[in-house]
Amino acid sequence: MTDPQVLAFDTGGTILDWHSGISTALAECGRRRGIEHDWPRLTNEYRRRALRRMINTVDPPFNIDDVHRELLDELLVEAGITAFTGEDRAAIAARWHQLDAWPDFVPALERLKVRYVCVSFTILSLALVIAVSRRNAIQWDAVIACEMLRVYKTRPEAYRRAAQLLQTPTGDILMVACHNFDLDAARSEGYLTAFVRRPDEWGAAGPPDPTPNPACDIIVDGFAALADRLGA
């Protein structure tokens, strides 16, 4: 593998522990309203539907924050949960902007930034990435949100436009993610790829695609190992 110039990080599950944050928010509301439910399962379905709604879209009249709010209502109706107030629902949707990063990420990022340009390249909204980055003291060199490109991963145009903005050939960009679908699409556009395992991303259920594609240039168990592999 040639040494990359830029590291482009998927951010949703690769950097952020969405499962713990959202399942906790749902459970808190449930306790307040006296409702018991399988909150981890509902959280995973919430994420699954949000990904389906956003991935591969072109110039949509919504972003993922809109989708999160709409899907929450949809899922609660399906679950027969009517006791959550509008305030409860707003608080749950807002929790997406208050997620914690995986604890191994920020220390590794500080190492990697000494040598590489490090950017967030994400289907999340710009506002969401700003909020969680400030919360977790994540110092990106730049944020490339697909809503700014007007085309969403995994469409090939998203990867091409990101490279154009960075003024960097795709072969000099390392896409870092814990999802094969993102890495496979990036690789098809000439990116280098690194699979970082996040076994707890979906909670106890485990990730839907835990086995990295062997075509990845780098496969590691965590971000410290990624920094080691890249000589940071």
C-alpha positions as CSV (number, residue, x, y, z in Angstrom):
1,M,0.0,0.0,0.0
2,T,1.3,3.5,-0.9
3,D,1.4,6.0,2.0
4,P,-1.9,8.0,1.9
5,Q,-2.0,11.8,2.1
6,V,-5.6,12.0,3.6
7,L,-7.5,9.8,6.0
8,A,-11.3,10.1,5.4
9,F,-13.2,8.7,8.4
10,D,-16.8,7.4,8.2
11,T,-18.3,8.9,11.4
12,G,-21.6,7.4,12.4
13,G,-20.8,4.0,13.7
14,T,-17.0,4.1,13.1
15,I,-16.4,7.0,15.4
16,L,-19.6,7.4,17.5
17,D,-21.3,4.9,19.9
18,W,-24.8,5.6,18.6
19,H,-26.3,2.4,20.0
20,S,-25.5,3.2,23.7
21,G,-26.6,6.8,23.3
22,I,-29.9,6.2,21.6
23,S,-30.9,3.1,23.5
24,T,-30.2,5.0,26.8
25,A,-32.3,7.9,25.7
26,L,-35.2,5.6,24.8
27,A,-34.9,3.7,28.1
28,E,-34.9,7.0,30.1
29,C,-38.1,8.1,28.5
30,G,-39.6,4.7,29.0
31,R,-38.8,4.8,32.7
32,R,-40.4,8.2,33.0
33,R,-43.6,7.0,31.3
34,G,-43.7,3.6,32.9
35,I,-43.1,1.7,29.7
36,E,-41.0,-1.4,29.3
37,H,-39.7,-2.4,25.8
38,D,-36.8,-3.9,24.1
39,W,-35.0,-0.6,23.6
40,P,-31.8,-2.0,22.2
41,R,-33.7,-3.8,19.4
42,L,-35.8,-0.7,18.6
43,T,-32.5,1.4,18.5
44,N,-31.0,-1.0,16.0
45,E,-34.1,-0.9,13.8
46,Y,-34.0,3.0,14.1
47,R,-30.4,3.0,12.8
48,R,-31.1,0.4,10.1
49,R,-34.0,2.4,8.6
50,A,-32.1,5.7,8.8
51,L,-29.3,4.2,6.8
52,R,-31.7,2.8,4.2
53,R,-33.3,6.2,3.9
54,M,-30.1,8.1,3.4
55,I,-27.7,5.9,1.6
56,N,-27.5,6.5,-2.2
57,T,-29.8,9.4,-2.2
58,V,-29.2,12.4,-4.6
59,D,-30.2,15.9,-3.7
60,P,-32.8,14.9,-1.1
61,P,-35.1,17.6,0.4
62,F,-34.1,16.3,3.9
63,N,-31.1,15.4,5.9
64,I,-30.5,12.7,8.5
65,D,-31.8,14.9,11.3
66,D,-35.1,15.0,9.5
67,V,-35.1,11.3,9.0
68,H,-34.3,10.6,12.6
69,R,-37.2,12.6,13.8
70,E,-39.6,11.1,11.3
71,L,-38.5,7.5,11.9
72,L,-38.9,7.9,15.6
73,D,-42.6,8.6,15.2
74,E,-42.9,5.7,12.8
75,L,-41.2,3.2,15.1
76,L,-43.1,4.3,18.2
77,V,-46.4,3.9,16.4
78,E,-45.5,0.4,15.2
79,A,-44.5,-0.5,18.8
80,G,-47.8,0.8,20.1
81,I,-46.0,3.4,22.3
82,T,-48.3,6.4,22.6
83,A,-47.2,7.8,26.0
84,F,-44.1,9.6,24.8
85,T,-44.8,13.3,24.6
86,G,-43.6,15.7,21.9
87,E,-40.9,16.8,24.4
88,D,-39.8,13.2,24.9
89,R,-39.5,12.6,21.2
90,A,-37.6,15.8,20.6
91,A,-35.2,14.9,23.4
92,I,-34.6,11.4,21.9
93,A,-33.9,12.8,18.5
94,A,-31.6,15.5,20.0
95,R,-29.5,12.7,21.5
96,W,-28.0,12.0,18.1
97,H,-26.2,15.3,18.5
98,Q,-24.9,14.3,21.9
99,L,-23.3,10.9,21.2
100,D,-20.0,9.9,22.7
101,A,-17.1,8.8,20.6
102,W,-15.4,5.5,21.0
103,P,-12.8,6.0,23.7
104,D,-9.9,4.9,21.5
105,F,-10.6,7.4,18.7
106,V,-9.5,10.8,19.9
107,P,-6.0,9.7,21.2
108,A,-5.4,7.9,17.9
109,L,-6.6,10.9,15.9
110,E,-4.1,13.2,17.7
111,R,-1.3,10.9,16.6
112,L,-2.6,10.6,13.1
113,K,-3.0,14.3,12.5
114,V,0.7,14.9,13.0
115,R,1.3,13.1,9.8
116,Y,-1.9,13.0,7.8
117,V,-4.8,15.3,6.9
118,C,-7.8,13.8,8.8
119,V,-11.4,14.5,7.7
120,S,-14.9,13.3,8.6
121,F,-16.6,12.0,5.4
122,T,-20.1,11.2,6.5
123,I,-23.8,10.8,5.7
124,L,-24.5,12.6,9.0
125,S,-25.6,16.3,8.9
126,L,-23.0,19.0,9.3
127,A,-24.7,20.3,12.4
128,L,-24.6,16.8,14.0
129,V,-20.9,16.4,13.3
130,I,-20.1,19.8,14.7
131,A,-22.0,19.0,17.8
132,V,-20.5,15.6,18.5
133,S,-17.0,16.9,17.6
134,R,-17.2,19.7,20.1
135,R,-18.6,17.3,22.7
136,N,-15.8,14.8,22.3
137,A,-12.9,17.3,21.5
138,I,-12.5,15.9,18.0
139,Q,-10.3,18.3,16.0
140,W,-10.9,17.5,12.3
141,D,-8.9,19.2,9.5
142,A,-12.3,19.3,7.7
143,V,-15.8,17.9,7.6
144,I,-17.2,16.7,4.3
145,A,-20.9,15.9,5.0
146,C,-22.7,14.3,2.1
147,E,-25.5,16.9,2.5
148,M,-23.0,19.5,1.3
149,L,-22.1,17.4,-1.7
150,R,-25.8,16.9,-2.5
151,V,-25.1,13.2,-3.1
152,Y,-24.8,10.5,-0.5
153,K,-22.5,7.6,-0.1
154,T,-22.4,4.9,-1.4
155,R,-23.0,6.6,-4.8
156,P,-19.7,6.9,-6.7
157,E,-20.2,10.6,-7.2
158,A,-19.9,11.2,-3.5
159,Y,-16.4,9.7,-3.3
160,R,-15.3,11.6,-6.5
161,R,-16.6,14.9,-5.2
162,A,-14.9,14.5,-1.8
163,A,-11.6,13.8,-3.6
164,Q,-12.1,16.9,-5.8
165,L,-12.7,19.1,-2.8
166,L,-9.6,17.7,-1.1
167,Q,-7.7,18.2,-4.4
168,T,-6.2,14.8,-3.8
169,P,-6.3,11.8,-6.1
170,T,-8.5,9.0,-4.8
171,G,-5.5,6.7,-4.7
172,D,-4.0,9.0,-2.0
173,I,-7.0,8.9,0.3
174,L,-7.5,6.2,2.8
175,M,-11.2,5.6,3.6
176,V,-11.5,4.4,7.2
177,A,-14.7,2.7,8.3
178,C,-16.2,-0.3,10.2
179,H,-18.6,-1.1,7.3
180,N,-17.8,-3.1,4.2
181,F,-20.5,-1.3,2.1
182,D,-18.7,2.0,2.5
183,L,-15.2,0.6,2.0
184,D,-16.2,-1.4,-1.0
185,A,-17.8,1.6,-2.7
186,A,-14.7,3.8,-1.9
187,R,-12.4,1.1,-3.2
188,S,-14.3,0.9,-6.5
189,E,-13.5,4.6,-6.9
190,G,-9.8,4.1,-6.3
191,Y,-9.5,4.8,-2.6
192,L,-7.3,2.9,-0.3
193,T,-9.4,1.3,2.5
194,A,-9.0,0.5,6.2
195,F,-11.5,-1.6,8.1
196,V,-11.5,-0.9,11.9
197,R,-13.5,-3.4,13.8
198,R,-16.3,-1.9,16.1
199,P,-17.8,-5.1,17.6
200,D,-20.0,-3.1,20.0
201,E,-21.5,-0.8,17.4
202,W,-24.9,-2.5,17.4
203,G,-24.8,-3.5,21.1
204,A,-25.2,-7.1,22.1
205,A,-26.7,-8.0,18.8
206,G,-23.4,-7.4,17.1
207,P,-22.7,-5.7,13.8
208,P,-24.4,-7.0,10.6
209,D,-21.1,-7.2,8.7
210,P,-18.4,-8.0,11.2
211,T,-16.1,-9.8,8.8
212,P,-13.9,-7.4,6.8
213,N,-13.5,-7.8,3.1
214,P,-10.0,-9.1,2.6
215,A,-9.6,-6.6,-0.2
216,C,-9.1,-3.9,2.4
217,D,-5.5,-2.5,2.5
218,I,-5.6,-2.4,6.3
219,I,-7.6,-4.5,8.8
220,V,-7.3,-3.6,12.5
221,D,-9.1,-4.1,15.8
222,G,-8.9,-0.5,16.9
223,F,-7.7,3.0,16.2
224,A,-4.5,2.7,18.2
225,A,-3.6,-0.2,15.9
226,L,-4.4,1.9,12.9
227,A,-2.1,4.6,14.1
228,D,0.6,2.0,14.6
229,R,0.1,0.6,11.1
230,L,0.4,4.1,9.6
231,G,3.5,5.0,11.5
232,A,1.9,7.7,13.5
